[in-house]
């Protein structure tokens, strides 16, 4: 039997199983990086209505555009004007992605921690929080919720 046939058959059998496994942490292809960055961009641009649309319908009663505006205003009042953001890390906890976005403000850095489901086809922000970044508390050191 040819060597490639011996290798190919087990791979073909494993393919359906592998496609059902959740994505591996740190793999760029499956984590919702763009969605996380887009959500932060919408908040920074003051487009709170569109930012609220990034949340699942069940969460929109709690996190209305007005609530998002209030939360963002609290952040900018405390940390100054938003300066920019960049993707920093992703990790997988069970069936949820946690994406960390480093946000730069005039008075410091915040780790925006956004949670997404690995199971849902539609990539919605299930939860988010902003955590100050210090030498004692680096990015990704806190639990997102």
Secondary structure, DSSP 8 states (H G I E B T S, - for coil): --HHHHHHHHHHHHHHHHTTS---TT-TTTS-HHHHHHHHHHHHHT-HHHHHTTB-GGGTTTS-HHHHHHHHHHHHHHH-SEEEEEEEEEEEETTEEEEEEEEEETTEEEEEEEEEESS-SS--B-EEEEEE--SSS-TT-S---
